[in-house]
Amino acid sequence: MSVVLPVLFAVCAAFSNALATVLQRRAALTVRQTDSFRPGLILDLLKRPLWLAGILAVIVAGVGQAAALATGPLSLVQPLFVLELPLALLIASLMTRERLPKAQWGAVAAVVLGLGVALMAASPDGNRTHVALDRWIPALAIAAGAVVALTVAGLRRPAGRARAGCLGAATAICYALTAGLMKTSMHILDDDGLAGFLTAWQTYAFCVAGIAALLLLEHAMQGGPLVASQPALTLGDATVSLMLGILIYEEDVRVGWWLVPETLGVALVVVGVFALARGEAAT
């Protein structure tokens, strides 16, 4: 199976998501903060041109992600979105005309190197096109329960690391679900055309998950420091997506002695993500 196309599409989508993150974060900081779940936050943000530009970037990212998921395994595509964090920092530094400190460049290198080592060692394979509903039901139930529990736990806490971390983790689960459901929808679109796509339950399910992720993301950004929300979001999305790829889509990753370089790569990614989040929060 060729990995060039899914990797290319995924990296382009990660770049668009990074641009969207920078724009949306700037917009989110211009509206009044809230201590509770406020759907009206989106209405406030709709009045901000920066946020609307971010939504346009999200749409572009969604198209790229859909193309990547249609041509490659979930366990390959979604981990590549870890690149969103270093790309967001690079974009933000260009927009503010501020140079990244050497320590952050080192963290960027750690994320890129670690991700490359982990994915090459794991060599995700398999591109199942359809998943039966009975396989989705327990996964959706567990994921929905986790999202509700994390959201409630986060909103019960004052603004700070715990709140931001819980909401960031809930957002990550929603992002992973969106990708997992979108993958099946893209194959339905390819096999059955637009009519099949519009009548598939997965299409509406990934839309609901995506909207939930968007709403949770804005509250996570306002809920506390990025050093808490960003690692939970970035690493959580990759982890849950990997689990969905293996358990739902029956994708294969190499084990045995390959676990050594995979663990090393993941460790580099984790260290790099936390270092970048700390540096961004300090900035």
N, C-alpha and C positions, 0 to 999 in steps of 0.2 A: 504493500500500500504506500503510495506517495504521500509524504508529509509536507511537501513544499507549499502546496496551495493552502491547506488549513493553517499552517504556521504563518504564512504571509497574510492571510485574511485576519487571523487572530491578532497579530502584531499591529496591523492597521486599526483594528477595532480598539485595541488597548490604547493606542495613541489618541483616538477620538474620545475615548472614555476619560483619559487623563486631561484632555483639554476641557471636557465637560465638567470634570471635578473642580478644576481651577476656577472656571467661570461660575459654577454653582456655589462654590464655597464663598467666593467674594460676594455674591448676591445674598447668600444666607446670613452673612454678617451685617447686612444693612437693614434687616427687619428685626422687630422686637423679639427678644428671647422669650421662651415659654417654659413653664415647669410642668406642663401636662401635654397630652397628645392633642394637637390642634390642627385639624384638617384645613382650617382657614389659612395656615401657613403657606400652602401652595397658592392660594388666591393672592396673598401679599406678594409672593415671589413672581407671579405672573405680570406684575407691574414693573418688574426690573428687566431691562433689555439684556443685561448680562446673563440672567437666568434663562431667558428665552434662547439666547445664543447657545447656552449650555445644553438646553433641551434639543436643539438642532444637532449638536455634536453627539448627543446620546442616540438620536435616530440614525445618524451615520454609523455609529459604533454598533448599533443593533443590526444593521444590514450586513456589516462586516462579520459580526459574530454569527449571524444566521448562515452566511456562506461558509464560514469555518466549520460550524457544526454539521453542515450538510456534507462536507467533504472529509471530515476527520473525526476521530474519537473524542468524546467528551473529556476523557482523562488526559488528553494532550492539549486540547484547545483551552479549557478554562484555567489551568495552571499558568498559561502564558499571560493571563491578565494580571499576574503579580507585577509585570512590567509597568502597569499603570502608575504605581507609586513613584518610581524613579522618573518616569516620563513626565508626571505631573510636576515634580520638583524642577525638572529642567525647563518646562514650559513656563512655570511661575517665575523662575529666575530670569528668563528672557523677557517676560512681561514687565517685571519690576526693575530690570537692568541691574540686577545684583548677582555677583558671582557666587557659585556654590563653594563653601569651604572645602578644603582638601579632605576632611574627614567624611563629608557627605559623598564626595566623588568615590572614596574608598567603599562606602556603603553601597553605592550604585553598582560598582564593580562586583561586590560580593553577591548582590541579588542576581545580576545577569549571569555571572559565572556559576553560582549555585543552581540556578534554574536550568542552565544548559547541562550541567553535570547530572542533575537529578532526572531530567527528561531523557537524556541519551542513555542513561543507565536503565531506567524503567522501560523505555521503548514501548509506550502504550500502543496497543494494537486492537483491531476489531472495529467494525463500523455497523453495528446492528441498526436496522432501519425502523423496526417497529417493536413496541413493548406492550404486552397485554395489560389490560386495566387491572387485573388482579395482582400484578407485580407493582403497579403504581400505588394502589390503595394504602398498604401499610407505610410506604415511604412518605406519601403525602400526609398521612395522619401523624406520623412521628415528627415530620418537619413542621407542620402547622402547630402542633403542640409546643415544640421547642421555640418557635417564633413568638407565640403568645406568651409563654413563660418568660422568655428573655425580655420582651417588651414591657410586660407588667413589672418585672423585677427592676428594669432600668428606670421606668417612670416613677417608681416608688422611692427612688433615691434622689438626693439633691444633685444639682449639676456638679460633675466631677468625673473622675476616672471610671468609677463603677457604672455610672449611668451611660457614659459614652461607650464603654466596652460592651455592655449588654445590648445597647441599640445597634452598635456596629456588628455584633455577632448575629443579631436577628436579621439585619440587612444582608449579611453574607449568605445566610440560608435562603433568603428570598431570591438573591441573584443566582445561586446555584440551581434552585428549582426552575427559575426562568429559563436558564440555559438547557437544563435537562428536558424540559417540556418542549422548548423551541426546537430541539434537535429532531424529535419525532414529527413535529408540525412541518418542518422543512422537507422531510422525506415524503410526507403525505402530499404536500404541494407538488413535489416532483412526480409522484406516482399518479395522483388522482386529480391534479389540477386545482384551480382556484375554488371550485365547488366543494371538493373534498376538504381543502384547507379551512374553508369557512364553516364547515359543518363538523369539524373535528373538535372534541372537547379539549384536547391539548392546546389548541389555539387560544381559547378563552382562558384556560387555566394559566398559561404563561403570561397572558396580558394582566390577569389579576395579580400574579406573583410579581410582575414587573412594576405595577403601580404601587403595590405594598412596599417593594424595595425602595422606590423613589421617595415615598413619604417617610419611611423609616430613616433613609439616608439623611434627609434634611434635619430631622430631629437629632440624629447622631452627631451631626456637625455642630449643632448648637448645644449638645448635651454635656460636653466636656472637652478635654484636651485631645489633640490628634494622636498623641502617643498612646492613648487608650483605644480610640475608635478605629484608627487606620489599620493597625496590625490585626485586630479582630476581623475587620472587613476583608482585608487583603488575603490573609492566611486562611480565614474561615471559608471564603468562597472557593479557594483552591482545594481545601480539604474535603468539603462537602461534595464538590463536583467530582473529585476523584472517587469518593465513595459511591456516588450515584452511577458513575461510569462503570465501576466494577460490579456493583450489586444489581443495578437495574439493566444496564446495557451489556453486561457480561463481557466487558473489555478486559484484555489481558495486560498485565505488567510483569516484568521479569522479577524473580525472587532469587533465593539462594545467595550466593556471594555477591550478587548485584545489589543486595540491600546495603552493602558497605558504602559504595559511592552514592547510592540514593540517599542514605542517611546523611552523608557528608554534604551533599548538595542542598538538602532541605535545611540542614543546620546553617549553612552559609546564607540561605534565603532568609531564614528567621532572624539571624543576627543583623543582616543588612536592612530588613524591613523595620525592625525596632530602632536601629540607628537612624534611619531616614526619618521615621516618625518623630523621634526625639529632636532631631535637628530642625525639622519643619515646625514643630511646636515651639521650639526656642526662638525661631525666626519670627 
